[in-house]
Amino acid sequence: MKNMCFGGMWLALLATGCFEPSTDYAYVLYNACDSSEVRLEAADSPFGVIDARIEAGGSLVIGDFRDVGGDPVPSAVGRYFEQLLITRVVAGDTCRKDPNLDANWSVRRQVKGNRSRRYSYDFTLSVTDDDF
């Protein structure tokens, strides 16, 4: 009997955890330049220190996190990247596209789950040769 109670409690905890709404966020920098490698730097971001190079045509997940609670409307993106610096590796040009403006990020939203809404947002900042 004791095992049945413990098993029932475990099943109840598992079931409530499965139906808890959540929201996943991913932030990506896409290098859409024709042939230039770009460097991404941020000394102070919520995702830690960032210092990475991205080949032309490549992308990098800058940061991601999960928030408890289903959020059908994404929060402001730019607030996370106030200190983001994007430069071309060879030429040293600084990117003129402002990562702090939400309008510069494209958003892809997915909704998962029937009983409990789980949202997933992929925010992508694309830089092209014209942005330098």
MOHUQUI-V836855 format. One record per pair of residues at least 4 apart in sequence whose C-alpha atoms are under 8 Angstrom apart, sorted by the first residue. I is the first residue (numbers start at 1). J is the second residue. Records with the same first field share a line. If there is no record, write none. Layout:
BEGIN
I: J + J
END
This chain:
BEGIN
1: 5
2: 6
3: 7
4: 8
5: 9
6: 10
7: 11
8: 12
9: 13
10: 14
11: 15
12: 16
13: 17
14: 18
15: 19
16: 20
19: 115 + 116
20: 68 + 69 + 116
21: 68 + 69 + 70 + 116 + 117 + 118
22: 66 + 67 + 68 + 69 + 70 + 71 + 117 + 118 + 119
23: 66 + 67 + 68 + 69 + 70 + 71 + 118 + 119 + 120 + 121
24: 64 + 65 + 66 + 67 + 118 + 119 + 120 + 121
25: 64 + 65 + 66 + 67 + 120 + 121 + 122 + 123
26: 61 + 62 + 63 + 64 + 65 + 121 + 122 + 123
27: 61 + 62 + 63 + 64 + 122 + 123 + 124 + 125
28: 59 + 60 + 61 + 62 + 63 + 122 + 123 + 124 + 125
29: 59 + 60 + 61 + 62 + 124 + 125 + 126 + 127
30: 57 + 58 + 59 + 60 + 124 + 125 + 126 + 127
31: 37 + 38 + 54 + 55 + 56 + 57 + 58 + 59 + 126 + 127 + 128
32: 56 + 57 + 58 + 126 + 127 + 128 + 129
33: 37 + 56 + 57 + 127 + 128 + 129
34: 56 + 57 + 128 + 129
35: 55 + 56
36: 55 + 56 + 88 + 89 + 90 + 129
37: 53 + 54 + 55 + 56 + 88 + 89 + 90
38: 53 + 54 + 55 + 56 + 86 + 87 + 88 + 89
39: 51 + 52 + 53 + 54 + 85 + 86 + 87 + 88 + 89
40: 50 + 51 + 52 + 53 + 54 + 84 + 85 + 86 + 87
41: 49 + 50 + 51 + 52 + 84 + 85 + 86
42: 49 + 50 + 51 + 81 + 83 + 84 + 85
43: 48 + 49 + 50 + 83 + 84
44: 48 + 49 + 83
45: 49 + 50 + 80 + 81 + 82 + 83
46: 80
47: 62 + 63 + 64
50: 62
53: 89
54: 58 + 59 + 60
55: 59
70: 117 + 118 + 119
71: 119
72: 119
74: 121
76: 102
77: 81 + 100 + 101 + 102 + 105 + 123
78: 82 + 99 + 100 + 101 + 102
79: 100
80: 100
81: 99 + 100
82: 99 + 100
84: 99
85: 94 + 95
86: 94 + 95
87: 92 + 93 + 94 + 95
88: 92 + 93 + 94 + 95 + 132
89: 93
93: 132
94: 132
95: 127 + 131 + 132
96: 131 + 132
97: 104 + 127 + 131 + 132
98: 104
99: 104 + 105 + 125
101: 105
104: 125
105: 123 + 124 + 125 + 126
106: 123 + 124 + 125
107: 121 + 122 + 123 + 124
108: 121 + 122 + 123
109: 119 + 120 + 121 + 122
110: 119 + 120 + 121
111: 117 + 118 + 119 + 120
112: 117 + 118 + 119 + 120
113: 117 + 118
127: 131
128: 132
END
